[in-house]
């Protein structure tokens, strides 16, 4: 035996090395297959989890899009259409079906319920969008009250709990096989360093490649986060955890921002937004949400102005209706109300006085004056074209001054006389003619919507003054006609009495004449 070994030692060594090399090569291929299967199993498990999470993300997208559209009612805010939602559902469940078939996973109880639940949620979302586009908010609110998510969540929880347990077990088995393969490969490396070293180098290269791919994926995620959500201006690579947490944090910020704006908190600010990065966020979600907040705030301000104007005109109409029998009372009540409603300290109302026989003989007369909660009894006439009031009559346009001419007017109070800081003279038009003018003096500047309100109110007052003046003229004419009728009746009665006296006189004359004739006949006989 010894001679045999000595004789064939080299051959045995060659065969042994060849066998070891063959074994090493075999184990290398085997280990590679085990590692490939383990990685594939891990990727499948990760994909299952991602797709499962994407299904819930689809619901969140529907919810955010629907609520944003409910608030703004602009198609641009309905960024997640019903078609997108249904397409995402189909794609997600198609992927899950394929992955379950590959993995041999089955859940005949929860999985069909999950599919039905997602379909029902998409149908519900389509119904919500239809109600919103039809401006049927009550039906939309009823759908929200139903809260289908509360019923659906236990189904999803049961499905994902069972699925994640299965995936975890699958990954653990693959990991176990992977660790055994590594152990065997380590033994072979110790036996055949020259064979194991190249294998190790190969593995390192592959790991580097995987790391590079993961880094590229994270950079892509970071760039998309900056492009579509929020860009803080930091271009550094901050690691996987910070990138993922940053993306999740931005989604939470967006949800919280929308919720606060929807509740009327227009002073809310996007956390992390600065003057340096504001320009970078003009086109992404953060910038659009900030712009949405500005537009909603402006709309709210304009709506309050409209309500203020509508309520003011409504109250003015009531005041006019209660005072339309007397011009003096009408002008005073209107002046008092407009002065107080606009927060002015002094108000005067001039009406046009015109000679009916001569249109050129006309002037403006102070009909009502009001200041500091008191009625002022003043007599004042303004010639056409004289002063600011007379000039405003000619121009028929509102005069608005924030620099009052010296000694033009003073606001008198218990503390003395003060020059106002703002003056508005508004012509009150009726049938495109100036019927009257109102002059308001204030210590505060009138806003544009207040001037527009005053101009609109002037039309109401001018129309009421014209109607009241016509009614007064008609009443005077009726009184004159009644007086003339009384005088005519008195004249008729006097004439009747005169006629009766005349007839009596004539009758007496006829009687005397007859008596004379009889006497003359008797004398002749």
Secondary structure by P-SEA (a helix, b strand, c coil): caaaaaaaaaaaaaaaaaaaaaaaaaaaaaaaaaaaaaaaaaaaaaaaaaaaaaaaaaaaaaaaaaaaaaaccccccccccaaaaaaaaaaaaaaaaaaaaaacccccccaaaaaaaaaaaaaaaaaaaaaaaacaaaaaaaaaaacccccaaaaaaaaaaaaaaaaaaaaaaaaaaaaaaaaaaaaaaaacaaaaaaaaaaaaaaaaaaaaaaaaaaaaaaaaaaaccccccccccccaaaaaaaaaaaaaaaaaaaaaaaacccccccccccccccccccccaaaaaaaaaaaaaaaaaaaaaaaaaaaaaaaaaaaaaaccccaaaaaaaaaaaaaaaacccbbbbbbbbbccccccbbbbbbcbbbccccccbbbbbbcccccaaaaaaaacbbbbbcccccccccccccccbbbbcbbbbbbbbccccccbbbbbbccccccaaaaaaaaaaaaaaaaaaaaaaaaaaaaaaaaaaaaaaaaaaaaaaaaaaaaaaaaaaaaaaaaaaaaaaaaaaaaac
